[in-house]
Amino acid sequence: MNTMNIYVCVKHVPDSAATITVEGKNGINENITFLLNPYDEHAVTEAAKIKAACADVEVVAVCLGKPAAENTLRSAMAMGADRSILIETERSHDSIFTSRALAAAIRADGQPWIIFTGKESIDNEGMQTQFRLAANLGLPVATNVVKVVVDNGSVRVESEREAGTIDVVRMTTPCVIGAGKGLNMPNYPTIPNIMKSRKKSVRKIGMAELAIEKPAAGMEIEELVPAVEQRAPKALTGSAADIAAQIVDILKNEAKVI
């Protein structure tokens, strides 16, 4: 029986708890902690879960990123990926180019069975890569998926929409699945698995090896501006009834939320 490949596309992102400092017009100081995109943790965990339930399955993590992104791929392998591919670049790319690079790397590596991504990345929050990747590969796609059932050549997923609405979608394989937060509890790595991940293969590919066709369109960050909170503390005095009335007035006439 041929091995079935599950590819998990992951991103190397700044830790949301880090202090981000803007450098120049559109860059940040990267001397901070970077990690595996949290939504991608759900994707890797689900891929490992499917592998455990099916025979002859290999999980491959794929990332477009700078050389430091190898650390994120090591994290993915500590969580269950068997090997990984790093498409090396020295700059950030938009979802249009990223999806082309990921598609090219997957095509060059093998035939996908299922491709997982996170539903979004916590840095750009574009929520576009999974759709563009599916379009590049000519595959069906579902996003914000909270349940996956593999069933004889097809995959049934539950895709969460706004206000708690759930769509049940059946897709033929290969297909692309954008993992949502409710899909599972991430399988955070143990020390033994972290040690094992250091021995797993990270294949590094240069951009030139993939011969990626330059997109006709593209998006660039023109400028980054630090968010500045404008706070004006105001002391409320008087009796409890007076303070309650002042709060209602603020909510109604200033905040305009009631």
C-alpha positions in Angstrom: 0.0 0.0 0.0 1.3 3.5 -0.9 2.0 5.9 1.8 -0.6 8.7 2.1 0.8 12.2 2.7 -0.8 14.7 5.1 0.9 18.1 4.6 0.5 20.7 7.3 1.3 24.3 6.3 2.7 26.2 9.3 3.8 29.7 9.9 6.6 31.2 12.1 5.0 34.1 13.9 5.9 36.5 16.8 4.7 35.5 20.2 1.6 37.5 20.9 2.9 38.2 24.4 6.1 39.8 23.0 6.6 43.6 22.9 6.6 44.5 19.2 8.9 47.4 18.2 8.4 48.9 14.8 11.7 49.4 12.8 11.9 51.6 9.8 8.7 52.2 7.9 7.3 48.6 7.7 9.4 46.3 9.7 9.7 45.0 13.3 12.6 44.2 15.6 12.8 40.5 15.3 14.9 40.0 18.4 11.8 38.6 20.1 10.3 35.2 20.7 8.8 33.5 17.6 6.7 30.4 17.7 4.4 28.0 15.8 1.3 29.9 14.8 -1.3 28.8 17.5 -4.0 27.8 14.9 -1.4 25.6 13.2 -1.0 23.7 16.5 -4.5 22.5 16.0 -3.7 21.5 12.4 -0.6 19.5 13.4 -2.5 17.8 16.2 -5.3 16.7 13.9 -2.9 15.4 11.3 -1.1 13.3 14.0 -4.5 12.1 15.3 -5.4 10.9 11.8 -2.1 9.2 11.3 -2.5 7.3 14.6 -5.9 6.0 13.3 -4.8 5.1 9.8 -2.1 2.9 8.3 0.7 4.1 6.0 0.3 7.8 6.7 3.2 10.3 6.8 2.8 13.9 8.2 4.9 16.5 6.6 5.1 20.1 7.9 5.8 22.8 5.3 6.8 26.4 6.0 7.8 29.4 3.9 10.1 31.5 6.1 13.4 32.8 7.1 16.1 30.3 8.3 14.9 30.8 12.0 11.6 29.2 11.0 13.4 25.8 11.3 12.6 26.2 15.1 8.9 26.3 14.3 9.2 23.2 12.1 11.0 21.4 14.9 8.1 22.3 17.1 5.7 20.8 14.6 7.7 17.6 14.4 7.8 17.4 18.2 4.0 17.6 18.1 3.7 14.7 15.6 5.0 15.6 12.1 7.4 13.0 10.7 9.5 15.4 8.7 9.4 18.9 7.3 10.2 21.2 4.4 11.5 24.8 4.8 11.2 27.0 1.8 13.9 29.6 2.7 13.3 33.3 2.1 14.8 36.5 3.5 11.6 38.5 3.5 8.0 38.3 4.4 5.5 37.4 1.6 1.8 38.0 1.1 -0.8 35.1 0.9 -0.7 35.2 -2.9 3.0 34.4 -3.1 3.0 32.2 0.0 0.2 29.9 -1.4 2.1 29.5 -4.7 5.3 28.6 -2.8 3.6 26.1 -0.6 1.8 24.5 -3.5 5.0 24.2 -5.5 6.8 22.6 -2.6 4.0 20.1 -2.0 3.9 19.2 -5.7 7.6 18.7 -5.8 7.5 16.5 -2.7 4.6 14.1 -3.4 0.9 13.5 -3.8 -1.1 15.0 -1.0 -4.0 13.2 0.6 -5.0 15.9 3.0 -3.5 19.4 3.5 -4.0 21.2 6.8 -3.5 24.8 7.6 -4.6 27.0 10.5 -7.7 29.1 9.8 -5.5 32.2 10.1 -2.2 33.5 11.4 -2.0 35.6 14.5 0.3 38.2 12.9 -1.5 39.1 9.6 -4.9 37.6 10.3 -5.5 37.5 6.5 -7.4 34.2 6.5 -6.6 33.8 2.7 -3.7 31.3 2.4 -5.8 28.1 2.6 -8.2 29.3 -0.1 -5.4 30.5 -2.4 -3.5 27.2 -1.8 -6.6 25.2 -2.7 -7.1 27.3 -5.8 -3.5 26.7 -6.9 -3.8 23.0 -6.5 -7.4 22.7 -7.8 -8.7 21.2 -4.6 -11.8 21.6 -2.4 -11.4 23.6 0.8 -13.2 24.2 4.1 -12.1 26.5 6.9 -12.6 27.1 10.6 -13.1 23.4 10.8 -14.0 22.0 14.3 -14.5 18.3 13.4 -12.9 16.0 10.9 -14.1 12.5 10.0 -12.1 10.5 7.4 -14.3 8.1 5.5 -13.2 5.9 2.5 -11.8 8.4 0.0 -13.6 11.4 1.3 -13.5 13.7 4.4 -16.5 15.0 6.3 -15.9 18.2 8.2 -17.9 20.5 10.4 -17.1 24.2 9.6 -18.1 26.8 12.1 -19.6 30.0 10.9 -20.7 33.1 12.6 -23.1 33.0 15.6 -22.3 29.3 16.2 -23.8 28.0 12.9 -22.2 24.8 11.7 -21.9 23.7 8.1 -21.3 20.0 7.4 -19.2 19.6 4.3 -18.1 16.4 2.5 -15.0 16.7 0.3 -13.2 14.3 -1.9 -9.5 13.9 -1.3 -7.1 15.5 -1.8 -8.5 18.5 0.0 -7.5 21.5 2.1 -8.7 22.0 5.7 -8.3 25.2 7.7 -8.2 24.2 11.4 -10.3 26.2 13.8 -9.7 26.6 17.5 -12.5 24.2 18.4 -11.0 21.3 16.4 -9.0 19.8 19.3 -6.8 20.4 22.3 -3.2 20.9 20.9 -0.9 18.0 21.6 1.9 20.1 23.2 5.3 18.3 23.0 6.9 16.5 25.8 10.6 16.6 26.5 11.2 13.2 24.9 9.4 14.2 21.8 11.3 17.5 21.6 14.5 15.4 21.8 13.3 13.1 19.0 12.3 16.0 16.8 16.0 17.2 16.7 16.8 14.0 14.8 14.0 14.4 12.3 14.6 15.7 8.8 14.2 19.3 7.8 14.6 19.6 4.0 15.6 23.2 3.0 14.6 24.4 -0.4 15.8 27.6 -2.1 13.2 29.7 -3.9 15.0 29.2 -7.2 14.5 25.4 -6.9 10.8 25.8 -7.1 10.7 28.1 -10.1 7.6 29.9 -8.7 5.8 32.0 -11.2 5.6 35.6 -10.1 1.9 36.6 -9.4 0.4 39.3 -11.5 -1.0 40.9 -8.3 0.5 41.3 -4.9 0.1 43.0 -1.5 2.7 44.9 0.5 2.8 46.5 3.9 3.3 50.2 3.3 3.7 51.3 6.9 3.4 49.9 10.4 2.3 52.3 13.2 2.3 51.3 16.9 -1.1 51.2 18.4 -1.5 54.0 21.0 -4.2 53.8 23.6 -5.8 57.1 24.4 -7.1 56.8 27.9 -8.7 59.6 30.0 -9.4 58.3 33.5 -12.4 60.0 35.1 -13.2 59.7 38.8 -16.9 59.2 39.6 -18.1 60.6 42.9 -21.3 60.9 44.8 -23.7 58.3 46.2 -24.1 54.9 44.7 -27.2 56.1 42.8 -25.3 59.1 41.5 -22.4 56.9 40.3 -24.7 54.5 38.6 -26.4 57.3 36.8 -23.1 58.7 35.6 -22.0 55.2 34.4 -25.3 54.9 32.4 -24.8 58.4 30.9 -21.2 57.5 29.9 -22.2 54.2 28.3 -25.1 55.9 26.5 -23.7 59.3 25.4 -19.9 58.7 25.2 -19.3 55.0 24.5 -22.7 54.8 22.7 -23.1 51.1 23.6 -26.6 51.3 25.0 
